[in-house]
Amino acid sequence: MKQIGVIGAGAMGSGIAQLAAMHGHEVVLYDAYPAAIERAKQQLQGILNRLAEKGKISPQDAVAIFGRLHFATELAAFADSGVVIEAIVEDLDLKKGVLGDLEGIIGEDAIIATNTSSLAVTAIAASLKNPGRCAGMHFFNPAPVMRLVEIVPAVQTRDEVVEELYKLGESWGKTAVRAKDTPGFIVNRVARPFYGEALRILDEGVASAATIDWAVTKYGEFRMGPFTLMDYIGHDVNFTVTETVYHAFYQEPRYKPSFSQKALVDAGMLGRKSGRGFYEYGENAEMPEPDRNEHVGKQIFNRILIMLINEAADAVFWRIASPEDIDLAMTQGVNYPKGLLRWANEIGIQNCVARMDALYDEYREDRYRCSPLLRKMANASEQFFQ
Ligand SMILES: NC(=O)c1ccc[n+]([C@@H]2O[C@H](COP(=O)([O-])OP(=O)(O)OC[C@H]3O[C@@H](n4cnc5c(N)ncnc54)[C@H](O)[C@@H]3O)[C@@H](O)[C@H]2O)c1
């Protein structure tokens, strides 16, 4: 069993280290800052103790898992690692710097994976002497809990590296999907309308945040409405992802950020963590009541859903991933109640096209253009997963 190296002992790095150690690997967790290592060590010890107290693992396992975790503040500790996963701050130059140094230490056959969310894996790989050994391995937070991992080959990545990372992810109990190296990969791209269209409906004054959340949970059976979820994620994080994806796609109008969300970020109303976002979270705070109008609720939900379906279909059109992997990514990665492409089949592809065209007719904005794939499929009476 290969030794796993993890660079960066922050939220993601420590989670990935825990995951690998729980699946039997010896793990080296490195950070440039000794304080970060100390914090990760204490947190991991605390997490394993709690898992043992709750009976999820035995006390002996907790000790054994912690024993497999080795903490380091020198890159030299990676000399024997077979796979090194980079999870430092999201900064291309810093990532290139640390991976360039790493290459002089690890063996010829060692694989380098990056957990970047928004940088081009190809640009990171390009900093290496041997870029073919590098690919994206994008986990979700918290890494030990979230079921999905997106495997993202760079242009240079060798096939066997992709295969090995895919198998490694599956051996850690994850659902692994393959995504093309484009902004947002699968989940952070296809999920954009869940937030963006909800914000747009709010900004148009069609309904309140509480009503939109009610509509999406009631008629779509999503676990959380978009505003509750954005408050939970934090507007600083969610707005940055939207803005990054928008600019990375050269100002694609579908991903245009919302001024209402920017205002919350500017005001420091970041959601749950700061006590206020779209909702208030103080001790005596009351949640606003939705307007439970069935007709309006269904209209709101259908508009968000069709934008999500259009986005998923467009990701197939641009060959970002297979239809199977896109549905898996959204159901396993962000707990959607149903795969979006299966949902498209249920609604009927011709119906999906009609709904997109109705939105386009109303607004005459590029944002509402129907994916060419849906139109082609509707004309040929085709369905996904035939
Ligand atoms: N937080 C998420 O939800 C999430 C989800 C998926 C992917 N990611 C990606 O994972 C990576 C890490 O994110 P995070 O949320 O864990 O960040 P974080 O800020 O919690 O942790 C980053 C760690 O990197 C360390 N670090 C900074 N510069 C370093 C260097 N030059 N060498 C070694 N260590 C260095 C820091 O000390 C810190 O401990 C980013 O690329 C991010 O985009 C984050």
The ligand as an SDF file (V2000), in Angstrom:
LIG
                    3D

 44 48  0  0  0  0  0  0  0  0999 V2000
  -12.3780   24.5060    1.5250 N   0  0  0  0  0  0  0  0  0  0  0  0
  -13.0640   23.8830    0.5810 C   0  0  0  0  0  0  0  0  0  0  0  0
  -14.2860   23.7690    0.6490 O   0  0  0  0  0  0  0  0  0  0  0  0
  -12.3460   23.2810   -0.5950 C   0  0  0  0  0  0  0  0  0  0  0  0
  -12.9810   22.2510   -1.3120 C   0  0  0  0  0  0  0  0  0  0  0  0
  -12.2870   21.6440   -2.3790 C   0  0  0  0  0  0  0  0  0  0  0  0
  -11.0180   22.0840   -2.7140 C   0  0  0  0  0  0  0  0  0  0  0  0
  -10.4420   23.1200   -2.0080 N   0  0  0  0  0  0  0  0  0  0  0  0
   -9.0680   23.5120   -2.3990 C   0  0  0  0  0  0  0  0  0  0  0  0
   -8.1530   22.9300   -1.4890 O   0  0  0  0  0  0  0  0  0  0  0  0
   -7.0250   23.7680   -1.3040 C   0  0  0  0  0  0  0  0  0  0  0  0
   -6.8710   24.0980    0.1650 C   0  0  0  0  0  0  0  0  0  0  0  0
   -8.0430   24.6960    0.6610 O   0  0  0  0  0  0  0  0  0  0  0  0
   -8.3510   24.7920    2.2290 P   0  0  0  0  0  0  0  0  0  0  0  0
   -9.7590   25.2410    2.3520 O   0  0  0  0  0  0  0  0  0  0  0  0
   -7.9180   23.5450    2.9010 O   0  0  0  0  0  0  0  0  0  0  0  0
   -7.3770   25.9930    2.6700 O   0  0  0  0  0  0  0  0  0  0  0  0
   -6.8220   26.3510    4.1170 P   0  0  0  0  0  0  0  0  0  0  0  0
   -6.5350   27.7950    4.0960 O   0  0  0  0  0  0  0  0  0  0  0  0
   -7.6900   25.7670    5.1750 O   0  0  0  0  0  0  0  0  0  0  0  0
   -5.4280   25.5610    4.1820 O   0  0  0  0  0  0  0  0  0  0  0  0
   -4.3240   25.8740    3.3900 C   0  0  0  0  0  0  0  0  0  0  0  0
   -3.0400   25.4060    4.1010 C   0  0  0  0  0  0  0  0  0  0  0  0
   -1.9360   25.5930    3.2170 O   0  0  0  0  0  0  0  0  0  0  0  0
   -0.8360   26.0150    3.9980 C   0  0  0  0  0  0  0  0  0  0  0  0
    0.1150   26.6540    3.1180 N   0  0  0  0  0  0  0  0  0  0  0  0
    0.0400   27.8780    2.5500 C   0  0  0  0  0  0  0  0  0  0  0  0
    1.0940   28.1000    1.7470 N   0  0  0  0  0  0  0  0  0  0  0  0
    1.8530   26.9770    1.8140 C   0  0  0  0  0  0  0  0  0  0  0  0
    3.0680   26.5880    1.1790 C   0  0  0  0  0  0  0  0  0  0  0  0
    3.6890   27.3860    0.3260 N   0  0  0  0  0  0  0  0  0  0  0  0
    3.5600   25.3720    1.4510 N   0  0  0  0  0  0  0  0  0  0  0  0
    2.9050   24.5400    2.3110 C   0  0  0  0  0  0  0  0  0  0  0  0
    1.7560   24.8550    2.9340 N   0  0  0  0  0  0  0  0  0  0  0  0
    1.2330   26.0670    2.6730 C   0  0  0  0  0  0  0  0  0  0  0  0
   -1.4360   26.9160    5.0440 C   0  0  0  0  0  0  0  0  0  0  0  0
   -0.5730   27.0440    6.1710 O   0  0  0  0  0  0  0  0  0  0  0  0
   -2.7290   26.1900    5.3780 C   0  0  0  0  0  0  0  0  0  0  0  0
   -2.5460   25.2930    6.4630 O   0  0  0  0  0  0  0  0  0  0  0  0
   -7.2520   24.9770   -2.2030 C   0  0  0  0  0  0  0  0  0  0  0  0
   -6.6340   24.7330   -3.4390 O   0  0  0  0  0  0  0  0  0  0  0  0
   -8.7700   24.9990   -2.3620 C   0  0  0  0  0  0  0  0  0  0  0  0
   -9.1680   25.6260   -3.5500 O   0  0  0  0  0  0  0  0  0  0  0  0
  -11.0620   23.6950   -0.9530 C   0  0  0  0  0  0  0  0  0  0  0  0
  1  2  1  0
  2  3  2  0
  2  4  1  0
  4  5  1  0
  4 44  2  0
  5  6  2  0
  6  7  1  0
  7  8  2  0
  8  9  1  0
  8 44  1  0
  9 10  1  0
  9 42  1  0
 10 11  1  0
 11 12  1  0
 11 40  1  0
 12 13  1  0
 13 14  1  0
 14 15  2  0
 14 16  1  0
 14 17  1  0
 17 18  1  0
 18 19  2  0
 18 20  1  0
 18 21  1  0
 21 22  1  0
 22 23  1  0
 23 24  1  0
 23 38  1  0
 24 25  1  0
 25 26  1  0
 25 36  1  0
 26 27  1  0
 26 35  1  0
 27 28  2  0
 28 29  1  0
 29 30  1  0
 29 35  2  0
 30 31  1  0
 30 32  2  0
 32 33  1  0
 33 34  2  0
 34 35  1  0
 36 37  1  0
 36 38  1  0
 38 39  1  0
 40 41  1  0
 40 42  1  0
 42 43  1  0
M  CHG  2   8   1  16  -1
M  END
$$$$
